[in-house]
Amino acid sequence: MAENATDQFFKDKVLGHPAGLFVLFFTEMWERFSYYGMRAILVIFLTGSLLGENPGWEWSSSAALSLLGTYAMLVYLTPLLGGWLADNKIGYRMAVVIGALLMTIGHASMAIETPTFLYIGIAFLIIGNGFFKPNMTSIISKMYEGHDDKKDGAYNIFYMGVNAGAFIGIMLCGWVGEKIGWSFGFGLAGIFMLLGMLQFYFAQPLFGNLGDKPVKATVEEKTTTNDALNSEIKLNHFSILDYLLIGVFIVSAIIFIINDPLSKIGDIQTFNFTIAGLSDSLFFALLAAISFILLLLIRIPRYQPIERDRMIAFSIFCIFTIFFWAAFEQAAGSLPIYTRDFTNRILEGNAATTFKIVDLIVTIVPLGVITYVLLSLFRKTFNKIGLSNIILGCSFIIVWVIVIYKVYIEFQSTETEVPITWFAILNSLFIIMFAPLFTKWWDSKYNPPASVKYFLGLFLLGLGFGFLAFGAKDVALGAQTASLSMAWLVFAYLFHTLGEMCLSPMGLSYLSKLIPARMIAFMFGVYYLAIAIGNKLAHYVGGDIEKITSEHGLSFFFLIFTLIPIGLGLVSLLLHPLLKKLMHGVR
């Protein structure tokens, strides 16, 4: 039997998969550590009081969340450019190294704690993420060519690395930032991003030519490819009107993305006009939305009926995706503010002891499992990539030292204050707990259709906010603080996570099933744009938590995020017959 070009990667196995997969696992884990660790403390640092032992900058919530929203939006758009550069110019591995280095510089800049270095740091993080994010999965895809039966398992392992990184990053950067100092929290994120980059860089021998700089195609190959594409897309070429709409969309979107934080942080109005009651920022946001919708309405009807219908179905799913993330991403913006200002996090006596034990278990057990995977990688690859393994080992020694110190400090204290950031680890913890159950459900004969999955995702998300709305019903109008039970937050994160597992994996899955190969890149951009818009919308609305709370009450604020997702979930359910028809047999 002829050996596949990628069979060499399967000679050194760890847990039944190529050792190279676990190099990617740990590299992605450290990147997610830094991303979620920084994100966990950013808003509470920016909005924290100027006074006290660990002062913040006392920004308004609208200013802080405007910056976060622009950052989160661009984080989902720059990978489109980074993926293209890796595919055509620099190769996947070099893109990952460049991205990790830029993000390391970004985190280091944020640790300096001045406005100028904060903005420089965020800019480096956005650009670095564009190089890094799309190319890790591209390497996995290339590594498993000819081994499709193992690809699903590989991606499951890889995404466990994502959740492990988020879990450890939020736990450690959050605790260090809150208890020791914000600059130490930001700096810790940068240290592990640097270690992750070095670990990946010195593991290059394990990958051979995989992910190298692409070889230029010959004239004959280019001609053949172009002829094939032209024969397929002769009805779908971009017209002058298409390019005009794309131009209007890009210019309007850039103006909105830049002007929104400028107006809220520095009170700088780029254009300073109002049309029909809309400020300049909202006007350009609306113009961008209209131009993009028109582009879709013009382009989609040009395709063959089945392709057209499936693209319409996917576009509908993208609309649901926008509103899902607009509500879900409150976890990074308004929920930390709610946790700090409206939740009673002080525990005493038996309650404090119980929390310490629970925190110890949820910290030590996942970290112990990941350490076992690390040791398995050592045994298989130390002779080939010894320096990479040493760097990885040092990373884990640092993690264990911080964890042991954290546990020691907590068990020494008689009174326990649960960190604001602690609740954010529940998302990763619940994913690790429930993901196997959802995988079995989707693989069974009871696997629901797309419209039902979107309904479940939106309904469960809304239900989570319903707990918060109910818990806050007695908070006085305009109150700036309260002492609500932490249980409401736990229920909210539980149902938000269950909703995420119903809906989040569906986007890319249906992209591959519904969209013809020649249109994957364009619709992939549409899907990532939907997530980007959802992230910006999340923090645009969430930034008004102070205004809405003072005028209508805290419960009303969460009721917005209860009713809209549940309402859209019901719309998804009602659209089931139409979506089934449009999908032409795709489940």
N, C-alpha and C positions, 0 to 999 in steps of 0.2 A: 504494500500500500504506500503511495507517494506521501512524503512528509509535507504537511502544510507549512507555509512560510512562517507562521506564528507558533508552530509546535515547539520551537526552542524555548519559548517562555513557560511552557508547561512541564519542563524537565525539573525545575526546582519549585516544588509545591509547598504551600502553607495552607493548611485546612482545605486541601483539595483544589486550590487555585494558584496561579502563578505568583511567585514571591513579589514580582513587580507590582501586582495589584495592591499589596500591602504597603509598599513604598508610597504609592499614590494615596492609599487610605490615610497614612499618617501625615503626608503633606497636606492633604485636604483638611484633615482634622486640625492641624495647627492654623491653617488659614481661617477656618470657621471659628476656632478658638479666638483669634484676634478680632475677627469681624463682630461676632456676637458679644465678646467681652467688651469691646469699645462701645458698641451700640447700647449695651445694658446700662452704662454709666453716663452716657453723653447728655441725655435730657435732664437727669437729676443733678448733674454737675452744672449745666447751664442755668437751670432754674433755681438752684440752691441759694440759700441766704448768704449774703456777704459776710455775715457775722458767724461766730462759732469756731469750733476746733478744726473743722474741715470745710472752709467756706467755698461756696460756688460763685457764680457770676451774677445771680439774681436777674436773669433775663425773664421777660414775660414768656408765658407758654406759647403764644403765637409766634414769637421770634425764634424760640428754640426749635419748635416743631416745623417751622418754615425751612430752617436750615436742614433739619433731619429729613424732611420730605424731598427737598431738592437732591440731597445726597442719595437717598434711597432710590429715587427715580433714575438718576444717572447711573447708578450701580447696575441697573437692569438694561441700560441702553448701550453703554460702552462695550460690553461683550460682543455686540454685533460687529463692531469695527475690529476688536481684538481677535475674534474668530477668523475674520477675513484675512488679516495680516498673517496669522499663523498658517492658514491654509495656503496662502499664495507667496509669502515672502520669507518668514523667519523660522517656521516649523513650530510644532506644538511644545517641545521641551524648552526651547529658548524663550518662548512666550511665557511659559510658567515661571521660569527663573526671573525674567524681567519684571513680570507682574509682582512676584513675591518681594523682589528688591524694592520696587517703588512703594509697595504697601508698608514695608519695614520703615522706610524713610517717612512715610505718612504718619505712622503711629509715633515715631520718635519726635516728629514735629509737634504733634498734639500734646505730648508729655511736657513740653516747655510751658504750656498754659499761658499763652498770650493770644489775643485775637488774630494777629497776623499769622502766627504759626499754626493756629487752629485752622484757618482757611487754607493755608498751604498744605497742611496735613490732609485735610479732607480732599483737596484736589489730587494729591498723590494717591490716596486710597481709591478714588474713583477711576483714575487712569490705570493704576495697577490691577484693580479688579477686572477691568476690561481685558487685559492680557491674560490674567490667570483663569477666571471663571469658566470660559467655554472650552478650554483646552485640556483640562484634566479628563473630562468625559470623552473627549476626542481620542486621547491616548488609550483609554480603556477600549473604546470601540475598535481601534486598530489592533490592539493586542488580542482581541477575541475574534478576529476575522477567521471564519472557518470553524468556529466553536460556538455557534449560536445557542446550542443547548445549555451552555454554561453562562451565557451573557446575563440573563436575569439574576442569577445568583451573585454574579460579580457586582452588578449595580446595587443589589440589596446590601452587600457587604460595604460597598463604597459609601452608600447613604447612611449606613450605621456610623461610619467615620465622620460624616457631616454632623450627625446628631451628638456623637461623643464630643466632638470639638465644641459645639454650641454649649453642651452641658458643662464641660470643664471650664470653658472660657467665661461663661456667665458667672459660674460659682466662684472662680478665683479672682478674675478681674473685678467682679462686683464686690467681693468681700474686701480685697485689697484697696479698691477705690474708696469704698465707704468708711472702712475702719482705719486705714493708714494714710491715704491721700490720693486725690484724683490723678495727679501726675504719675504716681506709682501704678495705678490701674491702667492708664493709657500706655505707660512704658512697658508694663508686663505683656500687653498685647503685642507690642513691637518686638520684644525679645523672642517670643515664641514664633512669630512670623519669620524672623531671621533664622532661628534654628530650623524651622521647617524648610526654608529655602536651601540652607546648607545641606541638610539631610537629603533633599531631592537632588541637588547638584552633584553630590559625591556618589550618588547611586546610579549615575549615567551608564556605567558599564553593563548594568543589568538589562538595559533596554535595547542594546545594539543600535540598529539604524532606525528604530521605531521613533517617530516624531521628529526626525531630523528636518533640516531645511529642505523644502520641496524641490525636486529636480524639475527644471524647465521642460515643458512638453515640446516634442519635435513639431516641425511645421505640419507634417502629415497628421499627427495626433490632434493638433489644434483644428486643422481643417475638418477632420472627421467629426470631432466633437461639435464644432460650430454648425456643420451641416445637419447633424442629428438634432441639435437644439432648435435650429431655424425651422426644420420641418415640423417640429412639435409645437412651436409657439408662434407660428405665423399669424394666428388670430389674436395673439395676446401681447403684441409689441406695445411698448410705452409710447403714447402719443404726446404731442406738444402740450395738450391739456393735462395729461397725467403728470408730466414734469412740472408744469406750472403749479398744480395742486400740491405736489410734493414740496416744491420750493416754499409755497405759502405756509404749509404745515411746519416745515423745519424752522423757518424764520420766526413764526409766531410762537412755536413751542420754546425756542431758545430765549426769546424775549420774556416769556412768562416765567421760565425756570430761573432766569437771572433776576428779574425784577421783583418777584415775590419775596425772596429773602432780603433783598436790598431795601425794599419798602418797609419791612417789618423789623429788621435789625437796625438799619441805619437811617430809617425814615427818608430814604432816597427814592423819589418817583422818577423813573427813567423818562417817561413821556408826560406824566401828570395831566391826564384828561379823563373825562367821564362821558360815556355814551349810553343813553337810555338807563341810567342808574348803575352802569357797570364801570368799575375802575379800570385803569389801563391793563392791569394784570389779568383781571377776569375777561376783559374784551379779547386779549390775545389768546387766552386759554380757550375761549369759545370759538374763536376764529380757527385755531389749530384743530379743534374737534370737528368742526363743520367741514373743513377742507379734507380731513382724513376720511370722514364718512362719505363724502362725495367721491373721493378716489376709489373707495371700495365699491360704491354703487355703480361707478362707471366701468371698473375693470372686471368685476365678477361676472356680469352678464355675457362677457365675450367668450366665456369658456363653453365647452360642450355641456349638455344638460346635466349629466350625472356629476361631472366635476363641479359645475356651477352650484348645484344643490348642496353638495357636500361642503363646499367652501362657505355657503350661506349658513349651514348648520354650525360649522366651526366658528364663524364670526359671532353667532348668537352665544356660543359657549364663552367667547372672549368677553362679551358684555357682562355675563355673570361673573367672570373672573375678576373684572375691574372692581365690582362692588364687594366681592368676597374679600379681596385684599384690602380694600378701603376700610373695612370693618376689622379684619383680622390684625392688621398692622397697628391697631391702637396699642398692641402689646409693647411696642417700642416707644410710643409717644405719650398718650394720655393715661394709660394704665400705670406707668411708674409714678406719675404725678398723683393719681388717685391713691396708690399704695402708700406713698409718703404722707399725704395730707389727710386722708380720710379713713385710714385703716389702723386699728389698734394692734401694734406689733410687739407690745411688751408682754413677756411671759414670766411667770414666777412659780416657784414651788414645783409641783409634779408636772405642770404643763411645760415648764422650761426644761425639766429633765427629759420628758418624753420627746420634745422637739430635738434636743441635742442627740438623743439616740437615733431618731429617725434620720436626722441630717447626717449623722455618722454613717449609717447604713447606705443611704442613697449616694454618699460620696465614695465610700471605700469599695463597695461591690462593683460598680461599673469600672472604676479605675483599676481594680484588680483584674477584671476580665481583659481590659485593654493591655495591661502589662503582660498577661499571659500570651496574647497575640504577638506582642513585641518580642518576647523571649523565643517564640516559635520562629519568627523572622530571623532572629540572631542565629539560631542553630542552622538554618538553611543557607544563609547568605553572607556570613561574616567573612569568609575567605575571599569573596568577590567584592564586597562593598563594606569593608571593615570600618573605614572612617565615617561613612554615613551612619552605620549602626552605633558607633561610639557617640556621635552627635545626638542621635535619637535617644540613646540610653541616658545621656546627660540631661536631656530635656525632661525625661521622666523622673530623674532624681530630683530635679528642681521642683517639679509638680508635687512629688511626694513630700518633700521638705516643707513646702508651703501648706499642703493639706494637713500634715502632722502639727505644724505650728498653729494653724487655724483651729484644729480640734482641741489642742492644748489650751489655747486662749479661751475658747468657748466653755470648756468644762471647768475652768478656773473661776468663771464669773458666776455670781449668785443670781443675778438678774439677766435675762436674755431679751435682746431686741432683735427680732428677725430682720435680716437685711432687706432693703427694698428690692434688691435685684434677685433675692432668693426665689421669689415666685416665678420668675421667668424661666428657671431651670425645669419647671414642671412640664413645659411643652415638650422638651427633649425627652424627659423621663417617661411621659405618657406615650410618646411615639415608640420608644424602645419597648415598652410594655405591651402595647396594643398592635403594633405593626404585624407580628406574625398572625394574629387573628384576622386582620383585614386581608392579608395575603391569601389565607385559606378561603375566606369568603369570596374574594374575587376569582379564585381558581375553581370554585364549586359550581354546581348547576344552578345555584341561587344567585349568581352574579347579576346584579340589577342593570338595566339599561342606563345609558348616559344621563338621560333627563332625571332619573330617580337618584343617581349619584350626586348630581348637582343640587337637587332638592334637599337631599340629606345633608350635604355639606353646608348649604346656606341655612337650613333650618336649625341644625345643631349649633352653628355659629351664633345665630340670633338667640337661641335658647341660653347660651352662655352669658350673653349680655343681659338677658332677662333676669338672671340671678343677681347681677350687679344692680340693675334697675330696682328690683324688689328690695334688695338689701339697703338701698339708699333712699327709700320712700319717705323716711322720717327725718331726713337731713333738711334743716331749715333752708329756705330760699336765701341764696347769697352767702351761705356758710363757707368759710375758707378752710375749716378743719372739722373733723369728726373722728369717732372711735368705733368704726364698724368692724364686724367680725372678719377675720381672715378667711373663714370658710367660704364666703362669697367669691373670693378670688380663686380659691382652689377649684370650686365648681365651674367657674368661668373658664379657667385654663383647661380643665378636663374636656368640656364640651367644645371649646374652640379647637382643641387638638383632634378630637374625634371628627369634627367637621373638616379640618384640614386633610385628614387621611382619606376622607371620602372624595374630596374635590381636587386637591392639589396635584396628585399624580396623573389626573385625567387629561390635563392640557396637552402635555407632550405625547401621551399615548394616542389621543385622538388626532393629533397633528400628523403622526406617522400613518394612521389608518385612513384618514379622510382626504388628505392633501396629496395630489400627484407629485412625483419626485421632483419634477422641474420647478414646482412652486413651493417646495419645502422652505427654502431660504427666505422668500418673501413673507410667507405666513408665519414662519418662526419669528421673524421680526415683528409681525402684528401681535403675536402672542406675548412676546416679551414687552412690547409697548403697552399691552393691556395691564400687565403686572406693574410696569413702571407708573402708569397713570393711577392705578389703584393705590400704590404706595404714596404718591404725591397727594392724592385726594384724601387718603387716611389722615395725613398730618395737616393738611389744609383745614379740614373740618375739626380734627382733634385739637388743633391750636386754639380753637374757640372755647375750650372747656371752661375757662374762667368766665367768659362773657355769657355763655349759655347757662352755666351754673348760677350766676348772679341774677339772671333774668327769669329763668324757668325752673331751676333746681337741678341737682346732680342726677336724680332719678330720670328726669326728662332727657338729659344728655345721653345716658345709656339706653333709654327707650328708642332713640333714633336708630341706634345700631342693633336694636332688637327687631323692630318692625320692618325695616327696609330689607335685611337679608331674608327674613321669614316670608315677606311678601314676594320677593324675587324667587325664592324657592318654590312657592306655590305656582308662580308663573311658569317655571321650568316644568313642573308636573303637568300643568295644563297644556303645555306645548309638546308633550310627549308624542301624540299622534303625528303632528307636523314634523317634529325632529326625526322620528322613525322613518317617515316618508323621504325626507331630505337626505338621510344617511344611506339609503339604498342598500340595506342589509348589513351595514357595519354595526357591530354591537359595542 
